[in-house]
Amino acid sequence: MEINKNKLSKRNLWGYSLGAIPNGLLALIFSLKYIEFFYDKLQLEPTLFIVGQVIYMVVNALNDPLLGQLSDRTNPERWGSRRKIYIKYGAPIWALTFMLVWIPWSFDNQLIIFLHYVISICLFDTMLTLVILVWLALLPEMTSDLDERAKGNFYSVLLGSIVILPTFIIVGAMDPTSIAFQLFMLIIAIISTILLFITASLCEEKPEFQKDKGFPLWKAVKETLKLKSFLIYMGYIVCDAFLSSIGLSYLFVYLLVLGEGGLLYYFVIIFIIGYGSSFLCIKLRPKWGMRKIMLRFGAVRIIGTLILFLLILFIDFQAFVITGLAILTFFGGYSIFNTPLLYLSIDEDELNHGSRREGMFFGIDALIHKPAQSIGPIVATLILGLFGYIQDSPVQPPSAFIGIKILMLLIPVIVSSIGLIFIYYYPNHGESLIRMREQLNLLHAEKRKSIN
C-alpha cells in the first residue's frame, strides 16, 4: 500500500514535467542572453556591470527566504493551495518581467542602460524565484520515493530539453537587440504562461501536508541553518551555482574558440551528451547511490578536463577544446542529483519537526547560492578583461583566447574540486539513508490516518 501512495500518477508526473518547459525557456534564455545583451551589445561599462551584479546579488539573496516563507505559511483553506496558487497567478507576471529585460531603454546613455539592467534583472529573478521555488517544492510533496523523485526530475529535464534544444539553437545565433528576437521572446512568454497554468491544474498537493504549519520567520531560518546535511549540501551547491552562472551566459565568447560549427557542437554536447549522462546516473543510482556516483564521476571529470586544458595551452587544436568540453559535460551529469539531495535534507527536517518546509529550504538555498550566481559573472568579466577581451568585436588578441579557455575549462576544474570535498562529507547515504526513508514512510502514514 505504501508503494502505491508514493508512486506518481501519470497526471502528476506529466503535469509536473510540463512545468520544466517554461522554467527552462525563461530561465535559461535569460542566462544565455542577458550578459550578451547588456555587457556586449549595449556595451554597459564593466564597472557599472559589476556594480549591477552586486545589487542583483543583495536583492535576490534577501527576497528568496521571504518568498519561501510566504509559500510555507500560505493558508490552503483560504487560498486553495500552498504552492499551486503562486504558479497559476505568478506565471503571467513572470512572463511580463521576462519581456521587460529585452526592450532597450537606451542604446547610448550609460545611466539609463544601467537602471534598465538592474531593475529588469532583479524583477525577473524575483518572479523566477517565486514560481520555480513552488514548482520545485511540488515534487517531494507528491512522493517520498527516491526513484520516483529521480524519475520526475529526469522526465522534467528530458521534456524540457526536447523543447529547449531547438529553441536555443535558434536563440543562440540571434541578436538580442533585434526586433525579431523581441517578437520571438513574446511568443516564448505567452507559451510559458499557458504551460504553467496547465501545470498548476494537473499537479496535486497531498492533503496530509496541507495542515503542516511553518515556523515564524526567524525560527524557520534558524532551524534550517542548524541542519548539518543542508549546510554541507549548500557548500557544494554554491560551487555548482558559480559554474552554471558562467556556462550559457558566456557562450558568445566560447564560440570564438569553438570555431566554425561551434554553436552546434556546444548544444550537442550540453544537451545530448549532458542529458545522456544524467540518464546513466539515474540508472546507476540504485546500485551506487547518489553520493558515490557524484564522487566517482567528479574525479574523472576533474582529471580528464585538466589534461585537455594543459594540452590546448600548448597545442591550438579545436578538437581538444571540444573534447575537453565533452568530458566536462559528460562526467558532470551527476548534477541531476542536485535537487534530490536537497529533498533529502527537507525529509530529514520533516522527521525532526513534523512538518514539511520546502519553501524555506529552497529560499535559504537561494539566499546562499544566489551570491555565487553574481560572483561568477564578476570573476568571468575580470578574467576576460585581464586577458584583453574586446567587447562586441569579432577580432580578439591572442591573449583573449587564453582567458576564454581558462574560463571554459580550468575554472570548472578548480571549482568542481572544491564542490566534491563537500559531497565527500555529505551524511545522508548508505544505512543512515535507509533508516531515514523507513521513518519518513511511517510519519507520512500517521499523517494520512490523522486526516481520515
Phi, psi and omega in degrees: 000321180297325181297317179295323180296328184268351182280133178286132173288159178299324179299313179293317183298309183283329176296315178295316183298325178301330179296340180289335182293304177295322178299319178290312183299308185290313184290317185281326174296320176302310180298323183291323193243345190290325178289320175301319183295306186277316186279319186267308186280311178277351175054049173297133182304139182307321180296315179293324177300314181292319177301318178298321178295324178294315178298314178303317180297314183292313182300313184283335174292326182278323187280340184296308178295330178294319178290323176297316178297321178303315180293314182298327186258009176292135182277109182292335179291329179275319188255352177093345178191165174264333188244308191298333181300325182282333174289313185297311185266342178279336185303308182294328179291318178299318180298321179294318179293330175297315180294327181300328182298321194266003179256104186299137175273334178199153176253351185223345180271110186298323180295315180292320177299319179297314179297317177301314180303306185291311184296313186290319182288329178290317178295314180301313185289332176296314179289325175302314181300313183298312184288312181292323180302311182286330175296314178298325182291339182294319187297309180293339175283328182285334178206144176258359181284128184298317182288326175294321177296316179298321179296314179299320179294317181291317177301322179296314179297315182295310181297319178298318183291327179300323179275321187288322185304304179296327178296317181291326177298322177289310185293324183303328182266357184274149173279117185291354176263359185277156177296321179300319178296315181297319178295321178295321178295326177296317177298316178300317182297318181293313179299318181297319179298315180297315181295324178291326173299318179295317178302314180298330181281324186272333180277151178235144175264129184296132183297332182292345180257355185290338179264000177296134183253130176281158177282162167303158190307308185296317180294322179299316179295314183297314182293326178294316183284352177277346187278116185300314183298325180290318180295320177294317177303319182294326175301318178292315188288334174298317177297316180295319180295321177302313182292319181296330182287343177247020177271266182301328185298336182248024176302325183297335175266330177300326181298337179292330179259340178284337174078197182298133183079009185298323181297317179294315178304314184299313184285329174297317180294310185294314187269311184285304180293317182298311182284333173297319177295320178299319178298317178298318179298320178296319179295327181279344187303313181300331182273315186260329188086156186297314185298315183294321177298315182297319180291316182290311179297319183298320180296315179295321180301314183293311182295314182296316181292322180297319178298314180295322179298316180296324179295315185286345174291330183254337181233111182280084185230117186304322182298329178293320179297313180297318179296320178299317178294323179295317178296314179303320183283312184298313182276007171257009181296346179293351178296348175299340181267001183303306181289317175304328175296320178295322177304322181295322177293323177295320176298316180299318179296323178297320177296324181287324189239350175087357180221154181269137184227051180306318184302313180293320179297315178293328178293313178292323174307310180293322179304321184273320185271344178299320176304325179295328178289337175270325180294325180305305178296329177296311179298316181298317180296320178295320178297314180298318179294320180297325182264010169086023178295136179256122183299136173051043179233130178286345180251124182234150175291157180305326181296328181297324180292327175295316178299319180295319179294324175298316180295321185284322190238313186288316179302315175301324178298312183295311185289321177298323179299318179295317180300321182291335175298319178294317180299325179302325183264005181294127191275336187275081178204166177064220184297323180296325178291319179300314179297320180296320179296319180297316179295323180293319178299321178295318179297317180293325176297319178294322179294321179295321179297325184291340181261354180273000000 
